[in-house]
Amino acid sequence: MYSVIMNKFVRLFSLFFAFIFLLLISSPVQAVQFKSGTNLNLPKGENLDESLFISGEQIIIDSDITGDLFCAGQSITINGSIKGDVLCVVQDIKINGLVDGNVRVAGQTVEVSGTVNRNLNALAQTLTLKKLAAVKGDIFFGVQSVDLSGTAGRDLAGAGETVTVSGSLFRNATVNAANLNISDTARIRGDLDYYTEKDRAASISSQSVVGQVRRHDLIYEDKSAPEKSESLSPMSLLSKVIFGALAFFIIASVLIYFDKSRTEKVINRIQEKPVLSGFIGLAVFVTFPLVFILLIMTLLGIPLAFVTLFVYFVALIVASVYTSIVIGWNFLKLVNKKTPTPFLSALAGTFTLGLIASIPVLGWLIALIAFFTGLGALFTSFLPEKTK
């Protein structure tokens, strides 16, 4: 159970730090301008010598921007020239102008008719590269439907249900697609590696690929056949519990040593109101995504949103640690009748909770309750105390 929880948190942290990395690698500029509204139109000739954070329902950018462009909204059209990078989360976006940097977008529909001098990264339902469009760097995508009619200066890599290539690619292409169509007008100067299901037939023009064409069949397991449950040996299960508990004990030791007052406060709340803490933790876990979305939609709340997101992920990791300390404290108190030290409580608690979590069916439920209880107590520990 510990390893499952840690693996999920590692994935969440990877996504979070990947997004932070996208923000950090943007080129530094002298100033930042914020704009928000329902319908926004930045006219041609009104050039911005700075980075721009913009949000709204309908946004048209005809101005030239010297810095980076960060945008969020329903519909965004970029007709001007962007000297830096473009990073947007939108429903529909059209890029008709020139982008000197990278374009990283997530949305329902992404359409590029202009020029991108570096890379294009897209996560969308539909990605379209028009005939006159040019991406001089790499194209990476994860979409449902892709139509690439323009020119890509380097490599192409991505996955989609339907991938159609009718434009030019100067290097290699690696594609995972259920339906792949490389038309007669396409020109891939390097190799083509494509991954598809074994019973799928790809449509590839023999004259369109200069290099080698390599097919990789995807074979999935037959889910209709009953799966054989792989049971761990007692020694393997014990090793799993020990290593997982040691990892949580290290976290607990760090909390106790560097943040003793906060740790004691959280532990006391769990001892005094475990049921209430559990319900509060469940509420925090469920409602935080909505709070994050609301913050990200308000332009001025974007910095606060990502700071809160970081704190939230840290809380998810350490929540069960606080509960395990309480479990260890009560267990040692029951056995020895003496008040145990916090470190000894943490050691006993992490191993005890690890063993409980390894119990089939019931174990994961107890571990989940412990997680919500710790999360709720940690959240309430930051609330102001009631003055008597």
C-alpha positions as a Markdown table, in Angstrom:
| # | Residue | x | y | z |
|---|---|---|---|---|
| 1 | Met | 0.0 | 0.0 | 0.0 |
| 2 | Tyr | 2.8 | 2.4 | 0.8 |
| 3 | Ser | 4.5 | 1.7 | -2.5 |
| 4 | Val | 1.2 | 2.3 | -4.4 |
| 5 | Ile | 0.7 | 5.6 | -2.6 |
| 6 | Met | 4.3 | 6.7 | -3.2 |
| 7 | Asn | 4.1 | 5.8 | -6.9 |
| 8 | Lys | 0.9 | 7.9 | -7.4 |
| 9 | Phe | 2.5 | 10.9 | -5.6 |
| 10 | Val | 5.6 | 10.5 | -7.7 |
| 11 | Arg | 3.5 | 10.7 | -10.9 |
| 12 | Leu | 1.7 | 13.8 | -9.6 |
| 13 | Phe | 5.0 | 15.5 | -8.6 |
| 14 | Ser | 6.4 | 14.7 | -12.1 |
| 15 | Leu | 3.5 | 16.5 | -13.8 |
| 16 | Phe | 3.7 | 19.4 | -11.4 |
| 17 | Phe | 7.5 | 19.9 | -11.8 |
| 18 | Ala | 7.2 | 19.4 | -15.5 |
| 19 | Phe | 4.8 | 22.4 | -15.7 |
| 20 | Ile | 7.1 | 24.4 | -13.4 |
| 21 | Phe | 10.0 | 23.5 | -15.7 |
| 22 | Leu | 8.0 | 24.9 | -18.7 |
| 23 | Leu | 7.6 | 28.2 | -16.8 |
| 24 | Leu | 11.2 | 28.4 | -15.7 |
| 25 | Ile | 12.8 | 27.8 | -19.1 |
| 26 | Ser | 11.0 | 30.8 | -20.6 |
| 27 | Ser | 13.4 | 33.6 | -21.3 |
| 28 | Pro | 13.6 | 36.4 | -18.6 |
| 29 | Val | 12.1 | 39.8 | -19.5 |
| 30 | Gln | 12.2 | 43.2 | -17.9 |
| 31 | Ala | 8.5 | 43.5 | -16.9 |
| 32 | Val | 5.2 | 41.6 | -16.8 |
| 33 | Gln | 1.8 | 43.0 | -17.8 |
| 34 | Phe | -1.5 | 41.5 | -16.7 |
| 35 | Lys | -4.8 | 41.7 | -18.6 |
| 36 | Ser | -8.2 | 40.0 | -18.0 |
| 37 | Gly | -11.7 | 40.5 | -19.2 |
| 38 | Thr | -14.5 | 38.9 | -21.2 |
| 39 | Asn | -13.7 | 40.1 | -24.7 |
| 40 | Leu | -10.1 | 41.4 | -25.2 |
| 41 | Asn | -8.6 | 42.8 | -28.4 |
| 42 | Leu | -5.0 | 43.9 | -28.4 |
| 43 | Pro | -4.8 | 46.0 | -31.6 |
| 44 | Lys | -2.0 | 46.1 | -34.1 |
| 45 | Gly | 0.6 | 48.8 | -33.4 |
| 46 | Glu | 0.1 | 48.6 | -29.7 |
| 47 | Asn | 3.4 | 46.7 | -29.1 |
| 48 | Leu | 4.2 | 45.3 | -25.6 |
| 49 | Asp | 7.9 | 45.4 | -24.6 |
| 50 | Glu | 7.3 | 42.9 | -21.8 |
| 51 | Ser | 5.7 | 39.5 | -21.0 |
| 52 | Leu | 1.9 | 39.2 | -20.9 |
| 53 | Phe | -0.4 | 37.2 | -18.7 |
| 54 | Ile | -3.9 | 37.4 | -20.2 |
| 55 | Ser | -7.2 | 35.6 | -19.5 |
| 56 | Gly | -10.7 | 36.0 | -20.9 |
| 57 | Glu | -13.4 | 34.4 | -22.9 |
| 58 | Gln | -12.7 | 35.8 | -26.4 |
| 59 | Ile | -9.1 | 37.1 | -26.9 |
| 60 | Ile | -7.6 | 38.5 | -30.1 |
| 61 | Ile | -3.9 | 39.4 | -30.1 |
| 62 | Asp | -2.9 | 41.6 | -33.0 |
| 63 | Ser | -0.1 | 43.3 | -31.1 |
| 64 | Asp | 3.6 | 42.3 | -31.1 |
| 65 | Ile | 4.9 | 41.1 | -27.7 |
| 66 | Thr | 8.6 | 41.2 | -26.9 |
| 67 | Gly | 8.4 | 38.8 | -24.0 |
| 68 | Asp | 6.5 | 35.6 | -23.3 |
| 69 | Leu | 2.8 | 35.1 | -23.6 |
| 70 | Phe | 0.8 | 33.2 | -20.9 |
| 71 | Cys | -2.9 | 32.9 | -21.6 |
| 72 | Ala | -6.0 | 31.1 | -20.4 |
| 73 | Gly | -9.5 | 31.4 | -21.8 |
| 74 | Gln | -12.2 | 30.1 | -24.1 |
| 75 | Ser | -11.0 | 31.3 | -27.5 |
| 76 | Ile | -7.7 | 32.9 | -28.3 |
| 77 | Thr | -6.4 | 34.1 | -31.7 |
| 78 | Ile | -2.7 | 35.2 | -32.1 |
| 79 | Asn | -2.1 | 37.3 | -35.1 |
| 80 | Gly | 0.9 | 39.3 | -33.9 |
| 81 | Ser | 4.5 | 38.4 | -33.4 |
| 82 | Ile | 5.7 | 36.9 | -30.1 |
| 83 | Lys | 9.4 | 37.1 | -29.4 |
| 84 | Gly | 9.3 | 34.7 | -26.5 |
| 85 | Asp | 7.4 | 31.6 | -25.7 |
| 86 | Val | 3.7 | 30.9 | -25.8 |
| 87 | Leu | 2.2 | 28.9 | -22.9 |
| 88 | Cys | -1.6 | 28.6 | -22.9 |
| 89 | Val | -4.5 | 26.6 | -21.5 |
| 90 | Val | -7.5 | 27.3 | -23.6 |
| 91 | Gln | -10.5 | 25.7 | -25.3 |
| 92 | Asp | -9.6 | 26.9 | -28.8 |
| 93 | Ile | -6.5 | 28.6 | -30.0 |
| 94 | Lys | -5.3 | 29.8 | -33.4 |
| 95 | Ile | -1.8 | 30.9 | -34.1 |
| 96 | Asn | -1.6 | 32.9 | -37.3 |
| 97 | Gly | 1.4 | 35.0 | -36.5 |
| 98 | Leu | 5.1 | 34.5 | -35.7 |
| 99 | Val | 6.4 | 32.9 | -32.5 |
| 100 | Asp | 10.1 | 33.1 | -32.1 |
| 101 | Gly | 10.2 | 30.8 | -29.1 |
| 102 | Asn | 8.3 | 27.6 | -28.1 |
| 103 | Val | 4.6 | 27.0 | -28.2 |
| 104 | Arg | 3.2 | 24.8 | -25.4 |
| 105 | Val | -0.6 | 24.6 | -25.4 |
| 106 | Ala | -3.4 | 22.5 | -23.9 |
| 107 | Gly | -6.9 | 22.8 | -25.2 |
| 108 | Gln | -9.7 | 21.3 | -27.2 |
| 109 | Thr | -8.7 | 22.7 | -30.6 |
| 110 | Val | -5.2 | 23.9 | -31.6 |
| 111 | Glu | -4.7 | 25.3 | -35.0 |
| 112 | Val | -1.4 | 26.7 | -36.4 |
| 113 | Ser | -1.3 | 28.7 | -39.6 |
| 114 | Gly | 1.8 | 30.8 | -38.8 |
| 115 | Thr | 5.4 | 30.2 | -38.0 |
| 116 | Val | 6.9 | 28.7 | -34.8 |
| 117 | Asn | 10.7 | 29.1 | -34.8 |
| 118 | Arg | 11.3 | 26.5 | -32.0 |
| 119 | Asn | 9.2 | 23.6 | -30.7 |
| 120 | Leu | 5.5 | 22.9 | -30.7 |
| 121 | Asn | 4.0 | 20.9 | -27.8 |
| 122 | Ala | 0.3 | 20.3 | -27.9 |
| 123 | Leu | -2.1 | 18.4 | -25.7 |
| 124 | Ala | -5.6 | 18.7 | -27.3 |
| 125 | Gln | -8.5 | 16.9 | -28.9 |
| 126 | Thr | -7.7 | 18.3 | -32.3 |
| 127 | Leu | -4.3 | 19.6 | -33.6 |
| 128 | Thr | -4.1 | 21.1 | -37.1 |
| 129 | Leu | -1.0 | 22.4 | -38.8 |
| 130 | Lys | -2.2 | 24.3 | -41.9 |
| 131 | Lys | -0.6 | 24.1 | -45.3 |
| 132 | Leu | 1.4 | 27.4 | -45.0 |
| 133 | Ala | 2.3 | 26.7 | -41.3 |
| 134 | Ala | 5.9 | 26.1 | -40.3 |
| 135 | Val | 7.4 | 24.7 | -37.1 |
| 136 | Lys | 11.2 | 24.9 | -37.3 |
| 137 | Gly | 11.8 | 22.8 | -34.2 |
| 138 | Asp | 10.3 | 19.5 | -33.0 |
| 139 | Ile | 6.6 | 18.7 | -32.7 |
| 140 | Phe | 5.3 | 16.7 | -29.8 |
| 141 | Phe | 1.6 | 16.0 | -29.3 |
| 142 | Gly | -0.9 | 13.9 | -27.4 |
| 143 | Val | -4.3 | 14.4 | -29.2 |
| 144 | Gln | -7.3 | 12.6 | -30.5 |
| 145 | Ser | -7.0 | 13.8 | -34.1 |
| 146 | Val | -4.0 | 15.3 | -35.9 |
| 147 | Asp | -3.8 | 16.8 | -39.4 |
| 148 | Leu | -0.3 | 18.0 | -40.3 |
| 149 | Ser | -0.2 | 19.8 | -43.6 |
| 150 | Gly | 2.5 | 22.3 | -43.0 |
| 151 | Thr | 6.3 | 22.0 | -42.5 |
| 152 | Ala | 8.2 | 20.6 | -39.5 |
| 153 | Gly | 11.9 | 21.4 | -39.4 |
| 154 | Arg | 13.0 | 18.6 | -37.1 |
| 155 | Asp | 11.4 | 15.5 | -35.5 |
| 156 | Leu | 7.8 | 14.6 | -35.0 |
| 157 | Ala | 6.6 | 12.5 | -32.0 |
| 158 | Gly | 3.3 | 11.8 | -30.5 |
| 159 | Ala | 0.2 | 9.8 | -30.0 |
| 160 | Gly | -3.3 | 10.1 | -31.4 |
| 161 | Glu | -6.3 | 8.1 | -32.5 |
| 162 | Thr | -6.2 | 9.5 | -36.0 |
| 163 | Val | -2.9 | 10.9 | -37.4 |
| 164 | Thr | -2.8 | 12.4 | -40.9 |
| 165 | Val | 0.4 | 13.8 | -42.4 |
| 166 | Ser | 0.3 | 15.5 | -45.8 |
| 167 | Gly | 3.1 | 18.1 | -45.2 |
| 168 | Ser | 6.9 | 18.0 | -45.0 |
| 169 | Leu | 9.1 | 16.7 | -42.2 |
| 170 | Phe | 12.9 | 17.2 | -42.4 |
| 171 | Arg | 13.8 | 14.4 | -39.9 |
| 172 | Asn | 12.2 | 11.4 | -38.2 |
| 173 | Ala | 8.7 | 10.6 | -37.2 |
| 174 | Thr | 7.6 | 8.4 | -34.3 |
| 175 | Val | 3.8 | 8.0 | -34.0 |
| 176 | Asn | 1.4 | 5.9 | -32.0 |
| 177 | Ala | -1.9 | 5.9 | -33.8 |
| 178 | Ala | -5.0 | 3.7 | -34.3 |
| 179 | Asn | -5.5 | 5.3 | -37.8 |
| 180 | Leu | -2.4 | 6.5 | -39.6 |
| 181 | Asn | -2.4 | 8.1 | -43.0 |
| 182 | Ile | 0.7 | 9.4 | -44.8 |
| 183 | Ser | -0.6 | 10.9 | -48.0 |
| 184 | Asp | 1.1 | 11.2 | -51.4 |
| 185 | Thr | 1.9 | 14.9 | -50.8 |
| 186 | Ala | 3.7 | 14.1 | -47.6 |
| 187 | Arg | 7.5 | 14.1 | -47.4 |
| 188 | Ile | 9.4 | 12.6 | -44.5 |
| 189 | Arg | 13.1 | 12.9 | -45.1 |
| 190 | Gly | 14.1 | 10.6 | -42.2 |
| 191 | Asp | 12.7 | 7.4 | -40.8 |
| 192 | Leu | 9.1 | 6.6 | -39.8 |
| 193 | Asp | 8.4 | 4.4 | -36.8 |
| 194 | Tyr | 4.7 | 3.9 | -36.1 |
| 195 | Tyr | 3.0 | 1.9 | -33.4 |
| 196 | Thr | -0.5 | 0.5 | -33.9 |
| 197 | Glu | -2.7 | -2.4 | -33.0 |
| 198 | Lys | -1.9 | -5.7 | -34.8 |
| 199 | Asp | -5.2 | -5.8 | -36.7 |
| 200 | Arg | -4.9 | -2.2 | -37.9 |
| 201 | Ala | -3.8 | -1.3 | -41.4 |
| 202 | Ala | -1.9 | 2.0 | -41.9 |
| 203 | Ser | -2.1 | 4.0 | -45.2 |
| 204 | Ile | 1.4 | 5.0 | -46.1 |
| 205 | Ser | 2.5 | 6.2 | -49.5 |
| 206 | Ser | 5.7 | 4.4 | -50.6 |
| 207 | Gln | 7.1 | 7.6 | -52.1 |
| 208 | Ser | 6.5 | 9.8 | -49.0 |
| 209 | Val | 9.2 | 8.4 | -46.7 |
| 210 | Val | 12.9 | 8.7 | -47.7 |
| 211 | Gly | 14.2 | 6.6 | -44.8 |
| 212 | Gln | 13.1 | 3.4 | -43.4 |
| 213 | Val | 9.5 | 2.6 | -42.4 |
| 214 | Arg | 9.2 | 0.4 | -39.3 |
| 215 | Arg | 5.9 | -0.9 | -38.0 |
| 216 | His | 5.6 | -1.9 | -34.3 |
| 217 | Asp | 2.5 | -4.0 | -33.4 |
| 218 | Leu | 0.8 | -3.3 | -30.1 |
| 219 | Ile | -0.5 | -6.5 | -28.6 |
| 220 | Tyr | -2.8 | -6.1 | -25.6 |
| 221 | Glu | -3.6 | -8.8 | -23.0 |
| 222 | Asp | -7.0 | -10.5 | -23.3 |
| 223 | Lys | -9.0 | -9.0 | -20.5 |
| 224 | Ser | -11.8 | -11.6 | -21.0 |
| 225 | Ala | -9.6 | -14.3 | -19.7 |
| 226 | Pro | -9.5 | -14.6 | -15.9 |
| 227 | Glu | -6.4 | -13.0 | -14.4 |
| 228 | Lys | -4.2 | -15.1 | -12.2 |
| 229 | Ser | -3.6 | -13.3 | -9.0 |
| 230 | Glu | 0.1 | -13.1 | -8.1 |
| 231 | Ser | 0.5 | -13.5 | -4.4 |
| 232 | Leu | 3.6 | -12.2 | -2.7 |
| 233 | Ser | 5.6 | -14.6 | -0.6 |
| 234 | Pro | 5.7 | -13.7 | 3.2 |
| 235 | Met | 9.3 | -12.5 | 2.9 |
| 236 | Ser | 8.5 | -10.4 | -0.2 |
| 237 | Leu | 5.6 | -8.8 | 1.6 |
| 238 | Leu | 7.6 | -8.2 | 4.7 |
| 239 | Ser | 10.4 | -6.6 | 2.7 |
| 240 | Lys | 7.9 | -4.4 | 0.9 |
| 241 | Val | 6.4 | -3.2 | 4.2 |
| 242 | Ile | 9.9 | -2.6 | 5.7 |
| 243 | Phe | 11.2 | -0.5 | 2.9 |
| 244 | Gly | 7.9 | 1.5 | 2.6 |
| 245 | Ala | 7.8 | 2.1 | 6.4 |
| 246 | Leu | 11.5 | 3.2 | 6.4 |
| 247 | Ala | 10.7 | 5.8 | 3.7 |
| 248 | Phe | 7.8 | 7.1 | 5.8 |
| 249 | Phe | 9.9 | 7.0 | 8.9 |
| 250 | Ile | 12.6 | 9.2 | 7.3 |
| 251 | Ile | 9.8 | 11.7 | 6.3 |
| 252 | Ala | 8.5 | 11.6 | 9.9 |
| 253 | Ser | 12.0 | 12.2 | 11.3 |
| 254 | Val | 12.4 | 15.2 | 9.1 |
| 255 | Leu | 9.1 | 16.7 | 10.2 |
| 256 | Ile | 9.8 | 16.0 | 13.9 |
| 257 | Tyr | 13.3 | 17.5 | 13.8 |
| 258 | Phe | 12.7 | 20.6 | 11.6 |
| 259 | Asp | 9.1 | 21.4 | 12.4 |
| 260 | Lys | 8.5 | 20.0 | 15.8 |
| 261 | Ser | 5.9 | 22.5 | 16.9 |
| 262 | Arg | 3.7 | 22.0 | 13.8 |
| 263 | Thr | 4.1 | 18.2 | 14.1 |
| 264 | Glu | 2.9 | 18.3 | 17.8 |
| 265 | Lys | 0.0 | 20.5 | 16.8 |
| 266 | Val | -1.2 | 18.1 | 14.1 |
| 267 | Ile | -0.7 | 15.1 | 16.4 |
| 268 | Asn | -2.8 | 16.7 | 19.1 |
| 269 | Arg | -5.6 | 17.5 | 16.7 |
| 270 | Ile | -5.6 | 13.8 | 15.6 |
| 271 | Gln | -5.7 | 12.7 | 19.2 |
| 272 | Glu | -8.5 | 15.1 | 20.2 |
| 273 | Lys | -10.8 | 15.0 | 17.1 |
| 274 | Pro | -9.9 | 12.0 | 14.8 |
| 275 | Val | -13.3 | 11.7 | 13.2 |
| 276 | Leu | -13.7 | 15.4 | 12.5 |
| 277 | Ser | -10.2 | 15.5 | 11.1 |
| 278 | Gly | -11.0 | 12.6 | 8.8 |
| 279 | Phe | -14.1 | 14.3 | 7.3 |
| 280 | Ile | -12.2 | 17.6 | 6.9 |
| 281 | Gly | -9.4 | 15.7 | 5.1 |
| 282 | Leu | -11.9 | 14.1 | 2.8 |
| 283 | Ala | -13.4 | 17.5 | 2.0 |
| 284 | Val | -10.0 | 19.1 | 1.4 |
| 285 | Phe | -9.0 | 16.2 | -0.9 |
| 286 | Val | -12.2 | 16.5 | -3.0 |
| 287 | Thr | -12.6 | 20.3 | -3.2 |
| 288 | Phe | -9.0 | 21.3 | -3.8 |
| 289 | Pro | -9.0 | 20.7 | -7.6 |
| 290 | Leu | -12.0 | 23.1 | -7.9 |
| 291 | Val | -10.3 | 25.7 | -5.8 |
| 292 | Phe | -7.1 | 25.4 | -7.9 |
| 293 | Ile | -9.2 | 25.8 | -11.1 |
| 294 | Leu | -10.9 | 28.9 | -9.8 |
| 295 | Leu | -7.6 | 30.4 | -8.8 |
| 296 | Ile | -6.0 | 29.7 | -12.2 |
| 297 | Met | -9.0 | 31.3 | -14.0 |
| 298 | Thr | -8.4 | 34.6 | -12.1 |
| 299 | Leu | -5.2 | 36.0 | -13.6 |
| 300 | Leu | -3.9 | 37.5 | -10.4 |
| 301 | Gly | -4.5 | 34.2 | -8.6 |
| 302 | Ile | -2.1 | 32.2 | -10.9 |
| 303 | Pro | 1.0 | 32.6 | -8.6 |
| 304 | Leu | -1.1 | 31.7 | -5.5 |
| 305 | Ala | -2.6 | 28.7 | -7.4 |
| 306 | Phe | 0.8 | 27.1 | -8.0 |
| 307 | Val | 2.1 | 27.9 | -4.6 |
| 308 | Thr | -1.0 | 26.3 | -3.1 |
| 309 | Leu | -0.6 | 23.3 | -5.5 |
| 310 | Phe | 2.9 | 22.7 | -4.2 |
| 311 | Val | 1.8 | 22.8 | -0.6 |
| 312 | Tyr | -1.1 | 20.5 | -1.4 |
| 313 | Phe | 1.2 | 17.9 | -2.9 |
| 314 | Val | 3.5 | 18.1 | 0.1 |
| 315 | Ala | 0.5 | 17.6 | 2.3 |
| 316 | Leu | -0.6 | 14.5 | 0.4 |
| 317 | Ile | 2.8 | 12.9 | 1.0 |
| 318 | Val | 3.1 | 13.7 | 4.7 |
| 319 | Ala | -0.6 | 13.3 | 5.7 |
| 320 | Ser | -0.3 | 9.6 | 6.6 |
| 321 | Val | 2.9 | 10.2 | 8.5 |
| 322 | Tyr | 1.2 | 12.2 | 11.2 |
| 323 | Thr | -1.4 | 9.5 | 11.7 |
| 324 | Ser | 1.2 | 6.8 | 11.9 |
| 325 | Ile | 3.0 | 8.8 | 14.7 |
| 326 | Val | -0.3 | 8.8 | 16.6 |
| 327 | Ile | -0.7 | 5.1 | 16.1 |
| 328 | Gly | 2.8 | 4.4 | 17.2 |
| 329 | Trp | 2.4 | 6.6 | 20.3 |
| 330 | Asn | -0.8 | 4.9 | 21.4 |
| 331 | Phe | 0.6 | 1.5 | 20.7 |
| 332 | Leu | 3.8 | 2.0 | 22.7 |
| 333 | Lys | 1.9 | 3.7 | 25.5 |
| 334 | Leu | -0.4 | 0.7 | 25.7 |
| 335 | Val | 2.5 | -1.8 | 25.8 |
| 336 | Asn | 5.0 | 0.1 | 28.0 |
| 337 | Lys | 2.9 | 2.4 | 30.0 |
| 338 | Lys | 5.5 | 5.1 | 29.5 |
| 339 | Thr | 5.3 | 8.2 | 27.3 |
| 340 | Pro | 7.3 | 7.3 | 24.2 |
| 341 | Thr | 9.5 | 9.8 | 22.3 |
| 342 | Pro | 8.3 | 11.2 | 19.0 |
| 343 | Phe | 11.0 | 9.4 | 17.0 |
| 344 | Leu | 10.2 | 6.0 | 18.6 |
| 345 | Ser | 6.5 | 6.7 | 18.0 |
| 346 | Ala | 7.2 | 7.4 | 14.4 |
| 347 | Leu | 9.2 | 4.2 | 14.0 |
| 348 | Ala | 6.6 | 2.0 | 15.6 |
| 349 | Gly | 3.7 | 3.8 | 13.9 |
| 350 | Thr | 5.0 | 3.6 | 10.3 |
| 351 | Phe | 5.7 | -0.1 | 10.6 |
| 352 | Thr | 2.3 | -0.8 | 12.3 |
| 353 | Leu | 0.4 | 1.2 | 9.7 |
| 354 | Gly | 2.5 | -0.5 | 6.9 |
| 355 | Leu | 1.5 | -4.0 | 8.3 |
| 356 | Ile | -2.2 | -3.0 | 8.6 |
| 357 | Ala | -2.2 | -1.6 | 5.0 |
| 358 | Ser | -0.9 | -4.9 | 3.7 |
| 359 | Ile | -4.0 | -6.7 | 4.9 |
| 360 | Pro | -6.2 | -7.7 | 1.9 |
| 361 | Val | -9.4 | -5.6 | 1.3 |
| 362 | Leu | -9.5 | -4.1 | 4.8 |
| 363 | Gly | -6.0 | -2.7 | 4.8 |
| 364 | Trp | -6.3 | -0.2 | 2.1 |
| 365 | Leu | -9.5 | 1.2 | 3.7 |
| 366 | Ile | -7.7 | 1.7 | 7.0 |
| 367 | Ala | -4.8 | 3.3 | 5.3 |
| 368 | Leu | -7.2 | 5.6 | 3.4 |
| 369 | Ile | -8.9 | 6.7 | 6.7 |
| 370 | Ala | -5.4 | 7.3 | 8.2 |
| 371 | Phe | -4.5 | 9.5 | 5.2 |
| 372 | Phe | -7.7 | 11.6 | 5.4 |
| 373 | Thr | -7.3 | 12.0 | 9.1 |
| 374 | Gly | -3.8 | 13.3 | 8.8 |
| 375 | Leu | -4.7 | 15.6 | 5.9 |
| 376 | Gly | -7.6 | 17.1 | 7.9 |
| 377 | Ala | -5.5 | 17.6 | 11.0 |
| 378 | Leu | -2.7 | 19.2 | 9.0 |
| 379 | Phe | -5.2 | 21.6 | 7.3 |
| 380 | Thr | -6.8 | 22.7 | 10.5 |
| 381 | Ser | -3.4 | 23.3 | 12.1 |
| 382 | Phe | -3.0 | 26.3 | 9.8 |
| 383 | Leu | -6.3 | 27.8 | 10.9 |
| 384 | Pro | -6.2 | 30.5 | 13.5 |
| 385 | Glu | -6.8 | 29.4 | 17.1 |
| 386 | Lys | -10.0 | 30.5 | 18.7 |
| 387 | Thr | -9.4 | 33.1 | 21.4 |
| 388 | Lys | -11.1 | 32.4 | 24.7 |
